[in-house]
Amino acid sequence: MRIHHLNCGTCCPVGGRIFDGTSDSPFAHLVCHCLAIESDQGLILIDTGFGTRDVAMPGRRIAPFFRALNNPQLREEETAVAQLRARGFKSEDVRHIVISHLDFDHAGGIEDFPHAAIHITAREKEVADEQRGGAFVGTRRYQPQQWDEVENWRLYPMGGGEPWFGFDAVRDLHGLPPEILLVPLAGHSWGHSGVAIDTPKGWLFYAADAYFYRGEIGSERYDCPPGLRGYQAMMEVDRTARLNNQQRIRQLSLEHDAEVRIFCAHDAREFELLSGQHVAPDRVAAEVDRQPELA
C-alpha cells in the first residue's frame, strides 16, 4: 500500500494561537487531514474533508454557525477529488471511503466519488440521519445533503472485533485489505471512530476528532489551546466517553510510540510532519469579507 496525506480543507477561525497554539496572526490555521491509500482493491479514502459542492454552494451545505466559527477557506484545489486528479487518478478510481464520522468537515466530499462504497459505524449513520448530534449542535453538525445520494453504505457495529492495543477493533471491512481497521472511539459523536493501518513501517492510527491538538498526546502533561478545548466540549455528545478515549490514546502514545504513529484530523503540525508539505495559510479570508454566493 502507498499512502498519501491530504489536507482537504483549511479552516482559519478568528483567535490565532488561542486555537492552534502557534499563529501570531488573528487567524488560526487548522487542516482537515485525510488519507488516500493505493491498494489492490483500488483507491481508498479515509475521510474526505470538504467537497466540490461545499466549495460551490457553502450556504446550502454548511451551517452558517460553523461557517462563521471555523472560517473554512473552501478552495477547490484542496478537495480530495482535485488532489487525486493532480496525482493522475480519476474519481472512479476511488472504490472505498472509510468515514470516521459524518460531521460536515469530514464527509463533504463523499458525493464526489459516486462509485465508492462508504464504510462507517451503524451508530454514526443512525444518529446522523436523526440529527442527534448533541443538544446545541445536533441540527448543525450533520448536513444530510452531503451524503443523501449515497446508496452503497457498509455499516459496522461499535463493539466487538478483535482487540487492537486494548481497543475494540472492527476487522474484515467488506472489500478492504485486512490491514485497515475501524476503531470505535465514541464521545465526540455517538458513532465516532478512528482508523488504524498496518504498514511495513508500523501502525498509522488516524484518531480523527478524538483529540484536536498534538499536546493532548505523547506526554503525561496535557496541553491544548483554550479555543480547541472549548470547541471539543461544545461538540461532544458523551464527555465521559470522549475523555476516557482521549486518555487511552494518550497512554497508547506513551506505551507504544515505537509501534504506532498517532495523528488527528485538524492539527496542522502533525500534517506537515507526515506529509512533508508546508501548509501555512497564505490566503486567509474572513467569511464576512466574501462576495455573496450564487446558491
Secondary structure, DSSP 8 states (H G I E B T S, - for coil): -EEEEEE---B--BTTHHHHS---SSB--B--EEEEEEETTEEEEE--BS-HHHHH-HHHHS-HHHHHHH-B---GGGSHHHHHHHTT--GGGEEEEE-S--BHHHHTTGGG-TT-EEEEEHHHHHHHHTT-S-TTTHHHHB-GGGTTT---EEEE-SS-S-EETTEE-B---TTS-TTEEEEE-TTSSTT-EEEEEEETTEEEEE-TTS--SGGGSSSSS----HHHHHHHHHH-S-HHHHHHHHHHHHHHHHHSTTTEEEE-SS-HHHHHHHH------SS---GGGS-----
